[in-house]
Amino acid sequence: MYSVYQHWDPLKVCMVGQSYPPEFYNFITNTRVRAVMERIAQETEEDYQKLIKLLQSFGVEVLRPSFKSIDYRDYVYKHNTIQRPPMTPRDYSAMIGSTFYVDDDNFSREYIERNKWQEWRGSDWPLDPPSDKNEFDKLPEFIKDEILKYKPDINIVIESPWTTVIEKIKSTNNVILNKGINSATVSRIGNDLYFGTESYGLDLIKLKNKYSSMFLDYRCHIVDTGGHSDGTYCPVKPGLIVSLNDVPTYAETYPEWEVVYLPGQSWTQVKDFLKLKEKNAGKWWVPGEELNNEFTEFVESWLTHWVGYVEETVFDVNMLVIDEHNVICNNYNKKVFDAFERHRVTPHVVNFRHRYFWDGGLHCITSDVHREGTIKDYFPERR
């Protein structure tokens, strides 16, 4: 049976995400735009392979999603946009103890939603909307094209790329619950669980009561991170935290631990890119927008300006711990590496070049399924 009690215990089984392959973007008619997306796809997989090779060198079994199709029409859903590839399994999963938590809508199933079936159905159309993708594939091409174009009222269930991973976890007799817990927002420190807040201004007492009622065998704490906690701080090993901000509760939640602060790093360094991405509003996924000047500005600005910048200067606390003496990070930072040396931690650099494009660092694009070890109490005075 798989289990995770402390996220610095020796890693044995780990999920690693995957992007679409370069040929997925063959539908894009603008050659400049297609070349950009193909380059992103190729370099993303290159970085995944570097990460996988390093994990396997430590004896880690790697679980990855699989695609049954690379036709973009199979991944069209709301508003004719394309389903995001299974890049960040951590955002939808968490192994806490021996219970595996998943966000079912994002992790276990994918839906293609359609509207106005009756309005667009003609004599050549089936009497009822097809209930699954196999039935959908039997339709004449012109009908399928109309469905994709006008979004009739139909749900086509597509097998998730993560199906084989879920089945493997089921085979180990782990309990799997659809509770919407993800390990991007929770730090598993033995008897203590630390939950980050999705945004600032939330009722922290209410949140603590919620998690305490869900995890009766743990002491639950709230760290007001204002977003996924793995993008704000990383407990690397007992006694050491690397953090972007001076979170006041560290003295209470992690008493006497060294906290290495990195003000002005990560997302704050790429605020102009974030503004550009917000301006684009996700249109880079939309078929038919290939000639959109705004879209072209977005992808070309991203590649020519931001890639080199973030590779060289921004240290991301979104790190993956292999064990107490080994951690994977995206690049070098003297302050952090000096702390690693003091604590006898060896850093391993794997630069995930397009992490800001995909909204996911090394911790996000993985999810630890099994680590050796049993539960420990690092703060026994809290009993």
C-alpha positions as CSV (number, residue, x, y, z in Angstrom):
1,M,0.0,0.0,0.0
2,Y,1.3,3.5,-0.9
3,S,1.6,6.2,1.7
4,V,3.1,9.6,2.4
5,Y,3.6,10.9,5.9
6,Q,6.5,13.3,5.5
7,H,7.4,14.8,2.2
8,W,11.1,14.5,2.9
9,D,10.9,10.7,3.4
10,P,12.6,8.7,0.6
11,L,10.6,9.1,-2.6
12,K,9.6,5.8,-4.2
13,V,6.7,6.4,-6.6
14,C,5.9,9.7,-8.2
15,M,3.6,11.1,-10.9
16,V,5.1,13.3,-13.5
17,G,2.9,15.4,-15.8
18,Q,3.0,15.6,-19.6
19,S,2.2,18.1,-22.3
20,Y,0.9,17.6,-25.8
21,P,3.5,16.6,-28.4
22,P,4.6,19.0,-31.1
23,E,2.3,17.4,-33.7
24,F,-0.7,18.2,-31.6
25,Y,-0.5,21.8,-32.9
26,N,-0.7,20.8,-36.6
27,F,-4.1,22.5,-36.8
28,I,-2.6,25.9,-36.3
29,T,-2.3,27.5,-39.8
30,N,-0.1,30.5,-38.8
31,T,3.4,29.0,-39.2
32,R,5.0,31.5,-36.8
33,V,2.5,30.6,-34.1
34,R,2.7,26.9,-34.8
35,A,6.5,27.0,-34.5
36,V,6.2,28.6,-31.1
37,M,3.9,26.0,-29.8
38,E,5.9,23.2,-31.2
39,R,9.0,24.6,-29.6
40,I,7.3,24.9,-26.3
41,A,6.1,21.3,-26.6
42,Q,9.5,19.9,-27.5
43,E,11.4,21.8,-24.8
44,T,8.8,20.9,-22.2
45,E,9.2,17.2,-22.8
46,E,13.0,17.6,-22.9
47,D,12.8,19.0,-19.4
48,Y,10.4,16.3,-18.3
49,Q,12.9,13.7,-19.4
50,K,15.7,15.3,-17.5
51,L,13.5,15.2,-14.4
52,I,12.5,11.6,-15.0
53,K,16.1,10.5,-15.5
54,L,17.1,12.1,-12.3
55,L,14.2,10.6,-10.3
56,Q,15.0,7.1,-11.7
57,S,18.6,7.5,-10.7
58,F,17.3,7.6,-7.1
59,G,15.2,4.5,-7.7
60,V,11.9,6.3,-8.1
61,E,9.2,4.7,-10.1
62,V,7.6,7.3,-12.4
63,L,4.0,7.2,-13.4
64,R,2.9,9.3,-16.3
65,P,-0.4,10.0,-18.2
66,S,-1.0,8.7,-21.6
67,F,-2.8,10.1,-24.7
68,K,-5.0,7.9,-26.8
69,S,-5.3,10.7,-29.3
70,I,-3.4,13.8,-30.2
71,D,-6.3,15.3,-32.3
72,Y,-7.0,18.7,-30.7
73,R,-10.8,18.1,-31.4
74,D,-10.8,15.4,-28.9
75,Y,-9.8,17.9,-26.2
76,V,-12.2,20.7,-27.1
77,Y,-14.6,21.7,-24.3
78,K,-16.3,24.9,-23.1
79,H,-16.3,27.8,-25.6
80,N,-14.3,25.9,-28.2
81,T,-11.1,26.1,-26.2
82,I,-8.8,23.1,-25.7
83,Q,-8.5,21.1,-22.6
84,R,-5.3,21.9,-20.7
85,P,-2.8,19.0,-21.0
86,P,-2.2,16.9,-17.8
87,M,0.8,19.0,-16.8
88,T,0.3,19.5,-13.0
89,P,-1.0,16.3,-11.2
90,R,-0.2,17.9,-7.8
91,D,-3.0,20.5,-8.4
92,Y,-5.6,17.7,-8.4
93,S,-4.1,15.0,-6.1
94,A,-2.7,14.4,-2.6
95,M,-1.5,11.2,-0.9
96,I,-2.0,11.9,2.8
97,G,-1.2,8.9,4.9
98,S,-2.5,6.0,2.9
99,T,-5.5,7.9,1.5
100,F,-5.3,9.3,-2.0
101,Y,-7.4,12.5,-2.6
102,V,-8.3,13.5,-6.1
103,D,-10.4,16.2,-7.7
104,D,-12.6,14.0,-9.8
105,D,-13.7,16.6,-12.4
106,N,-10.1,17.6,-13.2
107,F,-8.3,14.4,-12.6
108,S,-10.5,11.3,-13.2
109,R,-12.7,12.5,-16.0
110,E,-12.7,15.1,-18.8
111,Y,-16.0,16.4,-20.3
112,I,-16.7,18.0,-23.6
113,E,-19.7,20.2,-23.1
114,R,-22.0,21.2,-25.9
115,N,-25.2,23.4,-26.1
116,K,-28.2,23.9,-28.3
117,W,-28.5,20.3,-29.6
118,Q,-32.2,20.7,-30.7
119,E,-31.5,24.0,-32.4
120,W,-28.9,22.6,-34.7
121,R,-30.1,19.0,-35.2
122,G,-31.3,18.2,-38.7
123,S,-32.7,15.1,-40.4
124,D,-29.2,13.6,-40.8
125,W,-28.4,14.0,-37.1
126,P,-29.0,11.1,-34.6
127,L,-32.2,11.3,-32.6
128,D,-30.3,11.7,-29.3
129,P,-27.0,13.2,-28.4
130,P,-24.2,10.6,-28.3
131,S,-23.4,9.7,-24.7
132,D,-19.7,8.9,-25.1
133,K,-16.8,9.5,-27.5
134,N,-17.1,6.1,-29.3
135,E,-20.6,7.0,-30.4
136,F,-19.5,10.5,-31.3
137,D,-16.7,9.1,-33.5
138,K,-19.3,7.1,-35.5
139,L,-21.0,10.3,-36.7
140,P,-20.4,11.7,-40.2
141,E,-17.5,14.2,-40.3
142,F,-19.7,17.1,-41.2
143,I,-22.0,16.4,-38.2
144,K,-19.0,16.2,-35.9
145,D,-17.7,19.4,-37.3
146,E,-21.0,21.1,-36.6
147,I,-21.1,19.8,-33.1
148,L,-17.6,21.1,-32.4
149,K,-18.5,24.5,-34.1
150,Y,-21.8,25.2,-32.5
151,K,-21.5,23.3,-29.2
152,P,-24.8,21.4,-29.1
153,D,-26.1,20.2,-25.7
154,I,-24.1,17.1,-25.3
155,N,-21.7,15.6,-22.8
156,I,-19.0,13.4,-24.4
157,V,-17.0,11.6,-21.7
158,I,-13.3,11.0,-22.7
159,E,-11.1,8.6,-20.8
160,S,-8.7,10.6,-18.7
161,P,-5.0,10.5,-19.5
162,W,-4.6,9.6,-15.8
163,T,-6.8,6.5,-15.9
164,T,-3.9,4.0,-15.9
165,V,-2.3,5.9,-13.0
166,I,-5.5,5.8,-11.0
167,E,-5.9,2.0,-11.7
168,K,-2.4,1.3,-10.4
169,I,-3.1,3.2,-7.2
170,K,-6.4,1.2,-6.8
171,S,-4.5,-2.0,-7.2
172,T,-2.4,-1.3,-4.1
173,N,-5.7,-1.2,-2.0
174,N,-5.3,2.5,-1.2
175,V,-8.5,4.4,-0.3
176,I,-9.3,7.0,-3.0
177,L,-11.5,9.9,-2.1
178,N,-12.9,12.7,-4.3
179,K,-12.4,15.5,-1.7
180,G,-10.7,18.2,-3.7
181,I,-7.6,18.2,-1.5
182,N,-4.3,18.8,-3.4
183,S,-0.8,18.6,-2.2
184,A,0.1,22.0,-3.7
185,T,-1.7,23.5,-0.7
186,V,-0.8,21.2,2.1
187,S,2.5,20.3,3.7
188,R,2.6,16.9,5.3
189,I,4.8,17.1,8.4
190,G,4.0,13.9,10.3
191,N,1.2,14.4,12.8
192,D,0.8,18.0,11.5
193,L,-0.8,19.2,8.3
194,Y,-0.2,22.8,7.2
195,F,-2.8,24.1,4.7
196,G,-2.1,27.2,2.7
197,T,-5.0,29.6,1.8
198,E,-6.1,30.0,-1.8
199,S,-6.4,33.8,-1.4
200,Y,-6.0,36.4,1.3
201,G,-8.9,37.6,3.5
202,L,-10.3,34.1,4.2
203,D,-11.8,33.1,7.6
204,L,-8.8,31.2,9.0
205,I,-10.7,29.8,12.0
206,K,-13.4,28.4,9.7
207,L,-10.7,26.8,7.4
208,K,-9.0,25.3,10.4
209,N,-12.2,23.8,11.7
210,K,-13.0,22.4,8.2
211,Y,-9.7,20.6,7.9
212,S,-9.7,19.5,11.5
213,S,-13.0,17.8,10.9
214,M,-11.7,16.1,7.8
215,F,-8.4,14.9,9.3
216,L,-9.3,13.8,12.8
217,D,-5.9,12.0,13.3
218,Y,-3.8,15.0,12.5
219,R,-3.2,18.5,14.0
220,C,-4.2,21.0,11.3
221,H,-2.8,24.4,10.8
222,I,-3.5,27.3,8.5
223,V,-0.7,29.3,6.8
224,D,-2.0,32.4,5.1
225,T,-0.1,32.1,1.9
226,G,-2.7,33.7,-0.4
227,G,-2.3,31.0,-3.0
228,H,-0.9,27.5,-3.4
229,S,1.6,27.2,-0.5
230,D,4.1,25.3,-2.6
231,G,4.6,28.5,-4.6
232,T,5.3,30.5,-1.4
233,Y,7.5,28.3,0.8
234,C,9.0,24.8,1.0
235,P,9.9,22.9,4.1
236,V,13.0,21.1,2.8
237,K,13.8,19.0,5.8
238,P,13.2,19.1,9.5
239,G,14.7,22.5,10.6
240,L,14.8,24.2,7.2
241,I,12.3,26.3,5.2
242,V,12.9,28.3,2.1
243,S,10.3,31.0,1.7
244,L,9.5,34.0,-0.6
245,N,7.8,36.0,2.2
246,D,8.2,36.6,5.9
247,V,5.0,34.7,7.0
248,P,4.5,35.8,10.6
249,T,3.1,32.4,11.6
250,Y,6.3,30.5,10.9
251,A,7.5,31.1,14.5
252,E,4.3,29.5,15.7
253,T,3.8,26.7,13.1
254,Y,7.5,25.8,12.7
255,P,9.2,26.9,15.9
256,E,12.9,27.2,15.9
257,W,13.3,26.2,12.3
258,E,15.6,28.2,10.1
259,V,13.7,30.2,7.4
260,V,15.6,31.4,4.4
261,Y,13.8,34.3,2.9
262,L,14.0,35.2,-0.8
263,P,12.2,38.6,-1.2
264,G,11.5,39.7,-4.7
265,Q,11.9,36.3,-6.3
266,S,9.7,34.1,-8.5
267,W,6.3,35.6,-9.7
268,T,7.2,39.2,-8.7
269,Q,10.0,39.1,-11.2
270,V,7.8,38.3,-14.1
271,K,4.9,40.7,-13.4
272,D,5.1,42.2,-17.0
273,F,4.7,38.7,-18.4
274,L,1.8,38.0,-16.1
275,K,0.1,41.2,-17.3
276,L,0.6,40.1,-20.9
277,K,-0.8,36.7,-20.1
278,E,-3.8,38.2,-18.4
279,K,-4.4,40.4,-21.4
280,N,-4.3,37.4,-23.7
281,A,-7.0,35.8,-21.4
282,G,-6.2,32.2,-22.5
283,K,-6.8,32.8,-26.2
284,W,-3.6,30.9,-27.1
285,W,-5.7,27.7,-26.7
286,V,-8.4,28.8,-29.1
287,P,-8.6,27.3,-32.6
288,G,-9.4,30.0,-35.1
289,E,-7.3,32.6,-33.3
290,E,-4.1,31.8,-35.2
291,L,-4.1,35.2,-36.9
292,N,-5.0,37.1,-33.7
293,N,-2.3,39.7,-33.4
294,E,-2.7,39.8,-29.6
295,F,-2.1,36.1,-29.5
296,T,1.0,36.4,-31.7
297,E,2.3,39.2,-29.5
298,F,1.8,37.0,-26.4
299,V,3.6,34.0,-27.6
300,E,6.4,35.8,-29.3
301,S,7.0,38.2,-26.4
302,W,7.1,35.2,-24.1
303,L,9.7,33.3,-26.0
304,T,12.0,36.1,-27.0
305,H,12.0,38.0,-23.7
306,W,10.9,36.0,-20.7
307,V,12.3,32.5,-21.2
308,G,16.0,33.5,-20.9
309,Y,15.1,35.9,-18.1
310,V,13.4,33.5,-15.8
311,E,15.9,30.7,-16.5
312,E,18.8,32.8,-15.3
313,T,17.6,35.0,-12.5
314,V,14.5,33.7,-10.8
315,F,14.7,31.0,-8.1
316,D,11.5,29.1,-7.6
317,V,10.7,27.7,-4.1
318,N,8.5,25.2,-6.0
319,M,11.0,22.4,-5.3
320,L,10.6,18.6,-5.1
321,V,12.3,16.9,-2.2
322,I,13.7,13.4,-2.9
323,D,14.8,12.7,0.7
324,E,16.3,14.6,3.6
325,H,19.6,15.0,1.8
326,N,18.5,15.6,-1.8
327,V,16.2,18.2,-3.4
328,I,15.4,19.2,-7.0
329,C,15.3,22.9,-7.8
330,N,15.1,25.0,-11.0
331,N,18.4,26.9,-10.7
332,Y,21.2,28.3,-8.5
333,N,20.7,30.8,-5.7
334,K,23.7,31.4,-3.4
335,K,21.6,32.2,-0.3
336,V,19.6,29.0,-0.7
337,F,22.6,26.8,-1.6
338,D,24.5,28.1,1.4
339,A,21.6,27.0,3.6
340,F,21.5,23.6,1.8
341,E,25.2,23.2,2.6
342,R,24.7,24.0,6.3
343,H,21.9,21.4,6.5
344,R,23.8,18.8,4.4
345,V,21.3,18.9,1.5
346,T,22.5,18.3,-2.0
347,P,20.6,20.4,-4.6
348,H,20.0,18.9,-8.1
349,V,19.2,21.5,-10.8
350,V,16.5,20.7,-13.4
351,N,15.4,23.8,-15.2
352,F,11.8,23.6,-16.2
353,R,12.1,26.4,-18.8
354,H,8.4,27.0,-19.5
355,R,7.1,26.9,-15.9
356,Y,5.6,30.3,-16.1
357,F,3.9,29.6,-19.4
358,W,2.3,26.4,-18.0
359,D,1.8,27.9,-14.5
360,G,3.7,25.1,-12.8
361,G,7.1,24.5,-11.2
362,L,8.9,21.3,-10.4
363,H,6.7,20.6,-7.4
364,C,3.5,21.3,-9.4
365,I,4.3,19.0,-12.3
366,T,4.9,16.1,-10.0
367,S,2.9,14.4,-7.2
368,D,4.4,12.0,-4.7
369,V,2.4,8.8,-4.5
370,H,4.6,6.8,-2.2
371,R,7.5,7.5,0.2
372,E,9.2,5.2,2.6
373,G,8.6,5.8,6.3
374,T,6.0,5.9,9.1
375,I,4.3,8.8,10.7
376,K,6.4,10.9,13.1
377,D,5.7,13.6,15.6
378,Y,8.0,16.6,15.1
379,F,6.2,18.7,17.7
380,P,5.3,16.3,20.6
381,E,4.7,19.3,22.9
382,R,1.5,20.0,21.0
383,R,-0.3,16.9,22.4
